[in-house]
Amino acid sequence: MKKLIKIFKENPFEVLLFLVLLSFSVVIMFKTFNAQGGDLKIASKAWSDFAATIPLVRSFSLGDNFPPQYPIFPGPPIRYHFVFFLLVGLLEKVGFRIDWALNLVSIFSFFFLGLAIYFLAKTLFKKKSVAIISVVLFILNGSFGFLEFFKVHPASINTIKEIVANTNFSSFGPYDGNIVSAFWNLNIYTNQRHLGLAYAAFLTLILIVLKASQNPKGLTFLKSLILGLAIGLFPFVHTAVFGMMGIALVIFFFLYPHLRQRIFTIGVVAALTALPQFFYMGSSQVSFPYFDPGYLIEKLTLSNFLNYWFLNLGLVVFLAPIGFLLSGSAQRKIILPFVGLFILGNLFRFSPDMATSHKFFNLFVIGINIFAAFSLTSLWKKGIFGKVLIGTAFFFMTLSGVIDLFPILNDSYVQISDYKKSPPARFILENTPTDSIFLNLTFLYDPASLAGRKIYLGWPYFAWGAGYDTDKRHNKMRQILEGTDKDSTCRLLKEEKIDYIEIQRPSLVEGVSINYPFFDKHFENIFYDSESNTKIYGVQDSCN
């Protein structure tokens, strides 16, 4: 306690700032997901992403998922980074309620990211003001999305009231037809709960190299080995960020000749540690063009490129270069890994779904925001004109973020009966082996998923984006559910290692017409719920 009091007395402002950041992390995570009375309450804007999150967590907490497989596409080894969800699952397994398990890890991750931004900015420019502004710019995105908001809500005496009551993000491109991306607001961190932890680790790597460049002796051979091992474990933590760390190490190898031996050691250890993980995950089953310039820009031209990034980045496109020019040569080197991510993200596609490359740009924005923050603090000193100019710029660099914060705080919930209140899920949990595979009755929040069991095919977008051949599996799903011959259906069920079949009337499986009389006649019904009209059939007893 005395030590804590001493820290507070020495750094009262920073301690208060961190408490505010921690409180903010708690609010946005619990606001978007909680559990009450046996129901899962998921914010409507997080509902789709959580349809992949919950099955993954539950496969570790209530199911048996070792060695790991994707629980919404079982069979082949998992191709999706799973360690964050494994940790959450273990917390639920030892007694934490699922919302506490997921939110506690998410709060730590987001808070850790905020701290990493703060300390990287503070160490780089030796100014608390730069660090504070960097964190604010991270939370309140600087895009020109607010222009779309004011198209719907023209400026008036009611503007503040309309912002506070707002329930829609200012712009959600490309999904709403607008240019400004959906990926700048905090929705990506409340939905993709593992992202904050991965970004924080990347920034920590940058900070370690920055400090080592100032004091090479501080990065000992042993520390290099430990750092290399930590980075090498990242394919299972976040595959894309592992690649980004590799890019940063390559750039730093050329930037810091006096650190090359240590950076080489880190890189070799990381590569050797990561290699078995990539062998386990295997290659993508889905082909896609790797060289695919332009990201989400329609009709790529220089004009369209500049327009797209000006609207998406806002005034930071001017202020970050100014900050770069005002900074010293040692500071300028730190921006290069972030710029490298921007270049690669605009040239290549790293997964079947091009939109997932937003991860490169979110991290790029975090980096250039630090230089924009330095620019703001430097120009603030230029008399009254500088203060007016910077004050105006700061207002427009945070306006979209303020507007986009309220749709998260004002969001409604989608309520789902968890396994204790869902008779099918409760039956599955209590009466089926933990490693069972179910031919599912719905793509999203299937009762088997809630009970920690694997389902044959979840919402195809998720598995397709991870590199699985969902078209082939959907065709087999249709063959089984539309079957007319028991022998061929049983043969296919055994080939696909399906243990149970769930069927509901009416069918919730898109693109499939279920042959209900066929299953009622030839398969043993082991469970029926009249309320949801759900039946479960056992494959082993039916196909002997």
C-alpha positions as CSV (number, residue, x, y, z in Angstrom):
1,M,0.0,0.0,0.0
2,K,2.8,2.4,0.9
3,K,4.4,1.7,-2.5
4,L,1.1,2.5,-4.3
5,I,0.8,5.8,-2.3
6,K,4.3,6.7,-3.3
7,I,3.6,6.0,-7.0
8,F,0.4,8.2,-6.8
9,K,2.3,11.0,-5.1
10,E,5.1,11.0,-7.7
11,N,2.8,10.6,-10.7
12,P,-0.7,11.7,-9.7
13,F,-1.8,12.8,-13.2
14,E,-0.7,9.6,-14.9
15,V,-2.3,7.4,-12.2
16,L,-5.6,9.3,-12.7
17,L,-5.2,9.0,-16.4
18,F,-4.7,5.3,-16.2
19,L,-7.7,4.9,-13.9
20,V,-9.9,6.7,-16.4
21,L,-8.5,4.5,-19.2
22,L,-9.2,1.4,-17.2
23,S,-12.7,2.6,-16.3
24,F,-13.4,3.3,-20.0
25,S,-12.2,-0.2,-20.9
26,V,-14.6,-1.7,-18.3
27,V,-17.6,0.3,-19.6
28,I,-17.2,-0.5,-23.3
29,M,-16.6,-4.2,-22.7
30,F,-19.4,-4.9,-20.3
31,K,-21.7,-2.6,-22.3
32,T,-21.3,-4.8,-25.3
33,F,-21.5,-8.2,-23.6
34,N,-23.0,-9.5,-20.4
35,A,-25.0,-12.4,-19.1
36,Q,-28.1,-12.2,-16.9
37,G,-30.6,-14.7,-15.7
38,G,-29.2,-17.5,-17.9
39,D,-29.3,-15.3,-21.1
40,L,-26.4,-14.0,-23.1
41,K,-26.9,-10.3,-23.9
42,I,-24.9,-9.3,-26.9
43,A,-24.8,-5.8,-28.3
44,S,-26.5,-5.8,-31.7
45,K,-23.3,-4.4,-33.3
46,A,-21.3,-7.3,-31.9
47,W,-23.8,-10.0,-32.4
48,S,-22.4,-11.3,-35.7
49,D,-18.7,-11.4,-34.6
50,F,-19.7,-13.1,-31.3
51,A,-21.3,-15.9,-33.3
52,A,-17.7,-17.1,-33.9
53,T,-16.3,-15.9,-30.5
54,I,-18.8,-17.9,-28.3
55,P,-18.3,-21.3,-30.0
56,L,-14.5,-20.9,-29.8
57,V,-14.6,-20.0,-26.1
58,R,-17.1,-22.7,-25.3
59,S,-15.1,-25.4,-27.2
60,F,-12.4,-24.9,-24.5
61,S,-14.6,-24.3,-21.5
62,L,-17.4,-26.9,-22.0
63,G,-16.0,-29.0,-24.8
64,D,-12.9,-31.0,-25.7
65,N,-10.9,-29.1,-28.3
66,F,-7.3,-30.5,-28.1
67,P,-5.5,-30.5,-30.4
68,P,-7.4,-27.3,-31.4
69,Q,-9.8,-27.4,-34.4
70,Y,-12.1,-24.6,-35.5
71,P,-15.3,-25.5,-33.7
72,I,-17.5,-24.2,-36.5
73,F,-15.5,-26.1,-39.1
74,P,-14.1,-29.2,-37.3
75,G,-11.9,-31.8,-38.9
76,P,-8.7,-30.1,-40.1
77,P,-6.4,-28.3,-37.7
78,I,-7.4,-24.8,-36.6
79,R,-6.4,-22.0,-39.0
80,Y,-7.6,-19.3,-36.7
81,H,-5.5,-17.8,-33.8
82,F,-7.1,-19.2,-30.7
83,V,-4.9,-18.5,-27.6
84,F,-7.0,-15.5,-26.4
85,F,-10.2,-17.6,-26.5
86,L,-8.4,-20.5,-24.9
87,L,-7.6,-18.2,-22.0
88,V,-11.2,-17.0,-21.7
89,G,-12.4,-20.6,-21.9
90,L,-10.1,-21.7,-19.1
91,L,-11.4,-18.9,-16.9
92,E,-15.0,-20.0,-17.5
93,K,-13.9,-23.6,-16.9
94,V,-12.5,-22.8,-13.4
95,G,-15.8,-21.0,-12.4
96,F,-15.9,-17.5,-13.9
97,R,-19.2,-16.6,-15.6
98,I,-18.7,-16.3,-19.3
99,D,-19.2,-12.6,-19.5
100,W,-16.7,-12.0,-16.6
101,A,-14.2,-14.4,-18.2
102,L,-14.4,-12.7,-21.6
103,N,-14.7,-9.1,-20.4
104,L,-11.8,-9.4,-17.9
105,V,-9.4,-10.5,-20.6
106,S,-10.8,-8.0,-23.0
107,I,-10.5,-5.2,-20.5
108,F,-6.9,-6.1,-19.8
109,S,-6.1,-6.2,-23.6
110,F,-7.7,-2.9,-24.4
111,F,-6.1,-1.2,-21.3
112,F,-2.8,-2.7,-22.1
113,L,-3.1,-1.3,-25.7
114,G,-3.8,2.2,-24.3
115,L,-0.8,1.9,-21.9
116,A,1.4,0.7,-24.8
117,I,0.4,3.7,-26.9
118,Y,1.0,6.1,-24.0
119,F,4.5,4.8,-23.1
120,L,5.7,4.5,-26.7
121,A,4.7,8.1,-27.4
122,K,6.1,9.3,-24.1
123,T,9.4,7.5,-24.6
124,L,9.8,8.6,-28.2
125,F,9.1,12.3,-27.6
126,K,9.8,12.7,-23.9
127,K,6.5,14.6,-23.5
128,K,3.4,13.5,-21.5
129,S,1.3,15.8,-23.7
130,V,2.2,13.8,-26.8
131,A,1.4,10.6,-25.0
132,I,-2.0,11.8,-23.8
133,I,-3.0,13.2,-27.2
134,S,-1.9,9.9,-28.9
135,V,-4.2,7.9,-26.6
136,V,-7.1,10.4,-27.3
137,L,-6.6,10.1,-31.0
138,F,-6.6,6.3,-30.7
139,I,-9.9,6.3,-28.9
140,L,-11.6,9.0,-31.0
141,N,-10.9,8.3,-34.7
142,G,-9.9,11.2,-36.9
143,S,-11.7,10.2,-40.1
144,F,-14.1,12.4,-42.0
145,G,-16.9,10.1,-41.2
146,F,-18.7,13.0,-39.4
147,L,-19.5,14.4,-42.9
148,E,-21.8,11.4,-43.4
149,F,-23.4,12.0,-40.0
150,F,-24.2,15.6,-40.9
151,K,-25.7,14.6,-44.2
152,V,-28.4,12.8,-42.2
153,H,-28.4,15.2,-39.2
154,P,-27.8,18.7,-40.6
155,A,-26.1,21.1,-38.0
156,S,-28.6,22.8,-35.8
157,I,-29.4,23.7,-32.3
158,N,-30.2,20.0,-31.7
159,T,-26.8,18.7,-32.9
160,I,-25.4,17.8,-29.5
161,K,-28.6,16.1,-28.5
162,E,-28.6,14.1,-31.8
163,I,-25.0,13.1,-31.3
164,V,-25.7,11.9,-27.7
165,A,-28.8,9.9,-28.9
166,N,-27.0,8.5,-31.9
167,T,-27.3,4.8,-32.5
168,N,-25.6,4.4,-35.9
169,F,-22.0,4.8,-36.8
170,S,-21.3,7.9,-38.9
171,S,-20.0,5.8,-41.8
172,F,-19.7,2.1,-42.2
173,G,-18.0,1.6,-45.5
174,P,-17.9,-0.4,-47.7
175,Y,-21.0,-2.1,-46.2
176,D,-23.2,1.0,-46.2
177,G,-21.9,2.2,-49.6
178,N,-19.8,5.0,-48.1
179,I,-16.1,5.6,-48.6
180,V,-15.1,6.1,-45.0
181,S,-14.3,2.6,-43.5
182,A,-16.2,0.8,-40.8
183,F,-12.9,-0.1,-39.1
184,W,-11.9,3.1,-37.5
185,N,-14.4,3.2,-34.6
186,L,-14.0,1.2,-31.4
187,N,-16.4,-1.4,-32.7
188,I,-13.5,-3.4,-33.9
189,Y,-12.1,-3.7,-30.4
190,T,-15.5,-4.5,-28.8
191,N,-16.2,-7.1,-31.5
192,Q,-12.7,-8.5,-32.1
193,R,-11.7,-8.8,-28.5
194,H,-8.3,-10.4,-29.1
195,L,-7.1,-7.5,-31.3
196,G,-6.1,-5.1,-28.5
197,L,-3.8,-7.6,-26.9
198,A,-2.0,-8.3,-30.2
199,Y,-1.6,-4.6,-31.0
200,A,-0.3,-4.0,-27.5
201,A,2.3,-6.7,-28.0
202,F,3.4,-5.1,-31.3
203,L,3.8,-1.7,-29.8
204,T,5.7,-3.3,-26.9
205,L,8.2,-4.7,-29.4
206,I,8.6,-1.3,-31.0
207,L,9.2,0.2,-27.5
208,I,11.8,-2.5,-26.6
209,V,13.7,-1.8,-29.8
210,L,13.5,1.9,-29.3
211,K,15.0,1.6,-25.8
212,A,17.6,-0.8,-27.0
213,S,18.7,1.7,-29.7
214,Q,19.3,4.2,-26.9
215,N,21.0,1.6,-24.7
216,P,22.2,-1.4,-26.7
217,K,23.6,-3.1,-23.6
218,G,20.1,-3.3,-22.2
219,L,19.1,-5.9,-24.8
220,T,21.2,-8.8,-23.6
221,F,21.5,-12.1,-25.4
222,L,19.2,-13.8,-22.9
223,K,16.5,-11.1,-23.3
224,S,16.8,-11.5,-27.1
225,L,16.1,-15.2,-26.7
226,I,13.1,-14.6,-24.5
227,L,11.7,-11.9,-26.8
228,G,12.2,-14.2,-29.8
229,L,10.4,-17.0,-28.1
230,A,7.5,-14.7,-27.1
231,I,7.2,-13.4,-30.7
232,G,7.4,-17.0,-32.0
233,L,4.3,-18.0,-30.1
234,F,2.3,-15.4,-31.9
235,P,0.9,-17.3,-34.8
236,F,-1.5,-18.9,-32.4
237,V,-2.1,-15.6,-30.6
238,H,-2.7,-13.4,-33.7
239,T,-1.3,-14.6,-37.0
240,A,-1.4,-11.3,-38.9
241,V,0.3,-9.4,-36.0
242,F,3.0,-12.1,-36.0
243,G,3.7,-11.2,-39.6
244,M,3.6,-7.5,-38.8
245,M,6.2,-8.1,-36.0
246,G,8.4,-9.8,-38.6
247,I,8.1,-6.8,-40.9
248,A,9.1,-4.5,-38.1
249,L,12.2,-6.7,-37.2
250,V,13.3,-6.7,-40.9
251,I,13.1,-2.9,-41.0
252,F,14.8,-2.4,-37.7
253,F,17.6,-4.8,-38.8
254,F,18.6,-2.3,-41.5
255,L,17.9,0.8,-39.4
256,Y,20.0,-0.2,-36.4
257,P,23.4,-1.7,-37.5
258,H,24.5,-1.8,-33.9
259,L,21.5,-4.0,-33.0
260,R,21.7,-6.4,-35.9
261,Q,23.1,-9.3,-34.0
262,R,20.4,-9.1,-31.4
263,I,17.6,-8.5,-33.9
264,F,18.9,-11.5,-35.9
265,T,18.8,-13.6,-32.8
266,I,15.2,-12.5,-32.1
267,G,14.2,-13.2,-35.7
268,V,15.7,-16.7,-35.9
269,V,14.3,-17.8,-32.5
270,A,10.9,-16.4,-33.5
271,A,10.9,-18.2,-36.9
272,L,12.0,-21.5,-35.4
273,T,9.3,-21.3,-32.7
274,A,6.6,-20.3,-35.2
275,L,7.4,-22.8,-37.9
276,P,5.6,-25.8,-36.2
277,Q,2.5,-23.7,-35.7
278,F,2.3,-22.9,-39.4
279,F,2.9,-26.5,-40.3
280,Y,0.0,-27.4,-37.9
281,M,-2.4,-24.8,-39.4
282,G,-1.5,-25.8,-43.0
283,S,-2.2,-23.8,-46.1
284,S,-5.4,-22.1,-47.1
285,Q,-8.0,-24.3,-48.9
286,V,-9.3,-21.2,-50.6
287,S,-7.4,-19.6,-53.5
288,F,-7.3,-15.8,-53.8
289,P,-5.0,-13.2,-55.5
290,Y,-2.1,-12.3,-53.2
291,F,-1.1,-9.3,-55.2
292,D,-4.3,-7.2,-55.1
293,P,-3.5,-3.5,-54.9
294,G,-5.9,-0.8,-53.7
295,Y,-7.5,-2.4,-50.6
296,L,-11.2,-1.5,-50.7
297,I,-10.8,1.3,-53.2
298,E,-13.1,1.0,-56.2
299,K,-11.5,1.7,-59.6
300,L,-8.0,2.2,-58.3
301,T,-6.5,5.4,-59.7
302,L,-4.1,7.9,-58.1
303,S,-7.0,10.3,-57.6
304,N,-9.3,7.7,-56.0
305,F,-6.4,6.4,-53.8
306,L,-5.6,9.9,-52.4
307,N,-9.3,10.7,-52.0
308,Y,-10.0,7.4,-50.2
309,W,-7.2,7.8,-47.7
310,F,-7.8,11.5,-47.1
311,L,-11.4,10.8,-46.1
312,N,-10.4,7.8,-44.0
313,L,-7.4,9.4,-42.2
314,G,-8.6,12.9,-42.0
315,L,-6.2,15.8,-41.0
316,V,-3.6,13.3,-39.8
317,V,-2.5,13.1,-43.4
318,F,-1.1,16.6,-43.0
319,L,-0.1,16.6,-39.3
320,A,1.8,13.3,-39.2
321,P,4.2,14.4,-42.0
322,I,4.7,17.7,-40.2
323,G,5.4,15.8,-37.0
324,F,7.8,13.6,-38.9
325,L,9.7,16.6,-40.2
326,L,9.8,18.3,-36.8
327,S,11.2,15.2,-35.1
328,G,14.8,14.0,-34.9
329,S,16.4,11.3,-37.0
330,A,16.2,8.8,-34.1
331,Q,12.5,9.4,-33.8
332,R,11.8,9.2,-37.5
333,K,13.0,5.7,-37.7
334,I,10.1,4.5,-35.5
335,I,7.5,5.5,-38.0
336,L,8.9,3.3,-40.8
337,P,7.5,0.0,-39.6
338,F,4.0,1.6,-39.5
339,V,4.5,3.0,-43.0
340,G,5.6,-0.4,-44.1
341,L,2.3,-1.9,-42.9
342,F,0.4,0.8,-44.9
343,I,2.3,0.0,-48.1
344,L,1.9,-3.8,-47.8
345,G,-1.8,-3.5,-46.9
346,N,-2.4,-1.5,-50.1
347,L,-0.5,-3.9,-52.3
348,F,-1.4,-7.4,-51.1
349,R,-4.3,-9.5,-49.9
350,F,-3.5,-11.7,-46.9
351,S,-6.7,-13.6,-46.6
352,P,-9.7,-14.5,-48.8
353,D,-11.6,-11.5,-47.4
354,M,-9.8,-8.3,-48.4
355,A,-11.6,-6.3,-45.7
356,T,-9.6,-8.2,-43.0
357,S,-6.5,-6.2,-44.1
358,H,-7.9,-3.4,-41.9
359,K,-5.6,-4.8,-39.2
360,F,-2.6,-3.4,-41.0
361,F,-4.2,0.0,-41.3
362,N,-5.5,0.2,-37.7
363,L,-2.0,-0.3,-36.5
364,F,-0.6,2.1,-39.1
365,V,-3.0,4.8,-37.8
366,I,-1.9,4.2,-34.2
367,G,1.7,4.8,-35.2
368,I,1.1,8.0,-37.3
369,N,-1.2,9.4,-34.6
370,I,1.8,9.6,-32.3
371,F,3.6,11.8,-34.9
372,A,0.4,13.8,-35.4
373,A,0.2,14.3,-31.6
374,F,3.8,15.6,-31.6
375,S,2.9,18.0,-34.4
376,L,-0.1,19.3,-32.4
377,T,2.0,20.0,-29.3
378,S,4.8,21.6,-31.3
379,L,2.5,23.9,-33.3
380,W,0.6,24.8,-30.1
381,K,3.6,26.9,-29.1
382,K,3.4,29.2,-32.1
383,G,1.4,32.0,-30.6
384,I,-2.3,32.6,-30.6
385,F,-2.6,31.7,-34.3
386,G,-1.0,28.3,-33.6
387,K,-3.3,27.6,-30.7
388,V,-6.4,28.5,-32.7
389,L,-5.2,26.4,-35.7
390,I,-4.4,23.4,-33.5
391,G,-7.5,23.7,-31.4
392,T,-9.6,23.6,-34.6
393,A,-7.6,20.7,-36.1
394,F,-8.0,18.7,-32.8
395,F,-11.7,19.3,-32.8
396,F,-12.1,17.8,-36.4
397,M,-9.6,15.0,-35.6
398,T,-11.9,13.7,-32.8
399,L,-15.4,14.6,-34.0
400,S,-16.0,11.4,-35.8
401,G,-14.8,9.4,-32.8
402,V,-17.1,11.3,-30.4
403,I,-20.0,10.7,-32.8
404,D,-19.1,7.0,-33.1
405,L,-18.8,6.4,-29.4
406,F,-22.5,6.8,-28.7
407,P,-23.7,4.0,-31.0
408,I,-21.7,1.7,-28.8
409,L,-23.0,3.2,-25.6
410,N,-26.6,3.4,-26.9
411,D,-26.7,0.0,-28.6
412,S,-29.5,-2.5,-28.0
413,Y,-29.0,-6.1,-27.1
414,V,-29.7,-9.4,-28.9
415,Q,-30.7,-11.9,-26.1
416,I,-29.9,-15.5,-26.5
417,S,-30.9,-18.3,-24.1
418,D,-27.7,-19.9,-22.8
419,Y,-27.3,-23.6,-22.2
420,K,-29.0,-23.5,-18.8
421,K,-32.2,-22.1,-20.3
422,S,-32.1,-23.8,-23.7
423,P,-33.4,-27.4,-23.4
424,P,-31.5,-28.6,-26.6
425,A,-28.2,-27.1,-25.4
426,R,-28.7,-28.5,-21.9
427,F,-29.4,-31.9,-23.2
428,I,-26.3,-31.8,-25.4
429,L,-24.1,-30.7,-22.5
430,E,-25.4,-33.4,-20.2
431,N,-25.7,-36.3,-22.6
432,T,-23.1,-36.2,-25.3
433,P,-19.3,-36.6,-25.3
434,T,-17.4,-33.4,-25.1
435,D,-15.6,-34.0,-28.4
436,S,-18.8,-34.7,-30.4
437,I,-19.5,-33.2,-33.8
438,F,-23.0,-32.1,-34.6
439,L,-24.6,-31.6,-38.0
440,N,-26.1,-28.3,-36.9
441,L,-29.6,-26.9,-37.2
442,T,-28.5,-23.2,-37.6
443,F,-25.3,-21.4,-38.6
444,L,-25.4,-18.9,-35.7
445,Y,-25.5,-19.7,-32.0
446,D,-26.4,-23.3,-32.5
447,P,-27.4,-25.1,-29.2
448,A,-24.4,-27.5,-29.7
449,S,-22.0,-24.5,-29.9
450,L,-23.5,-23.0,-26.7
451,A,-22.8,-26.4,-25.1
452,G,-19.2,-26.4,-26.2
453,R,-19.6,-29.0,-29.0
454,K,-18.3,-28.7,-32.5
455,I,-20.7,-28.0,-35.3
456,Y,-20.2,-29.3,-38.9
457,L,-20.5,-25.8,-40.5
458,G,-21.0,-22.5,-38.8
459,W,-21.7,-19.3,-40.6
460,P,-19.6,-19.9,-43.8
461,Y,-18.1,-16.3,-43.8
462,F,-16.1,-17.0,-40.7
463,A,-14.6,-20.3,-41.9
464,W,-14.1,-19.0,-45.4
465,G,-12.2,-16.0,-44.2
466,A,-9.9,-18.3,-42.2
467,G,-9.1,-20.2,-45.4
468,Y,-11.5,-23.2,-45.2
469,D,-13.4,-24.6,-48.2
470,T,-16.9,-23.9,-47.1
471,D,-18.6,-24.5,-50.4
472,K,-17.5,-28.1,-50.5
473,R,-18.7,-28.6,-46.9
474,H,-22.0,-26.9,-47.5
475,N,-22.7,-29.2,-50.5
476,K,-22.1,-32.3,-48.3
477,M,-24.4,-30.8,-45.6
478,R,-27.1,-30.5,-48.2
479,Q,-26.5,-34.0,-49.5
480,I,-27.0,-35.4,-46.0
481,L,-30.0,-33.3,-45.0
482,E,-31.7,-33.8,-48.4
483,G,-30.9,-37.5,-48.4
484,T,-33.2,-40.3,-49.5
485,D,-31.0,-43.4,-49.2
486,K,-30.0,-44.4,-45.7
487,D,-26.8,-46.3,-46.7
488,S,-25.3,-43.5,-48.6
489,T,-26.4,-40.9,-46.0
490,C,-24.8,-43.0,-43.2
491,R,-21.6,-43.5,-45.3
492,L,-21.3,-39.7,-45.7
493,L,-22.0,-39.1,-42.0
494,K,-19.3,-41.5,-41.0
495,E,-16.8,-40.1,-43.5
496,E,-17.4,-36.6,-42.1
497,K,-17.2,-38.0,-38.5
498,I,-20.5,-36.5,-37.6
499,D,-21.9,-37.9,-34.3
500,Y,-25.3,-36.3,-34.1
501,I,-27.8,-34.6,-36.3
502,E,-29.9,-31.6,-35.2
503,I,-33.1,-30.8,-37.1
504,Q,-35.6,-28.0,-36.6
505,R,-38.9,-27.2,-38.3
506,P,-38.8,-24.9,-40.2
507,S,-35.3,-25.2,-41.3
508,L,-32.8,-22.5,-40.3
509,V,-30.1,-23.8,-42.6
510,E,-29.8,-21.6,-45.7
511,G,-29.9,-23.3,-49.1
512,V,-31.0,-26.7,-47.7
513,S,-34.4,-28.4,-47.9
514,I,-34.4,-31.0,-45.1
515,N,-36.1,-34.4,-45.8
516,Y,-37.9,-34.6,-42.5
517,P,-39.8,-37.9,-43.1
518,F,-36.5,-39.6,-44.1
519,F,-34.9,-38.9,-40.7
520,D,-38.0,-39.6,-38.7
521,K,-38.2,-43.0,-40.4
522,H,-34.6,-44.1,-40.5
523,F,-32.8,-42.4,-37.6
524,E,-33.1,-42.8,-33.9
525,N,-34.5,-39.7,-32.2
526,I,-32.8,-39.2,-28.9
527,F,-34.2,-35.8,-28.0
528,Y,-37.2,-33.7,-28.8
529,D,-38.1,-30.2,-27.7
530,S,-41.6,-29.2,-28.5
531,E,-41.1,-25.5,-27.8
532,S,-38.4,-25.0,-30.4
533,N,-39.5,-28.1,-32.5
534,T,-36.0,-29.4,-32.3
535,K,-35.0,-33.0,-32.7
536,I,-31.6,-34.7,-32.2
537,Y,-30.7,-38.0,-33.8
538,G,-27.8,-40.2,-32.9
539,V,-25.7,-41.3,-35.8
540,Q,-23.9,-44.3,-34.2
541,D,-27.0,-46.1,-33.1
542,S,-28.9,-45.2,-36.3
543,C,-26.2,-46.3,-38.8
544,N,-25.1,-49.6,-37.3
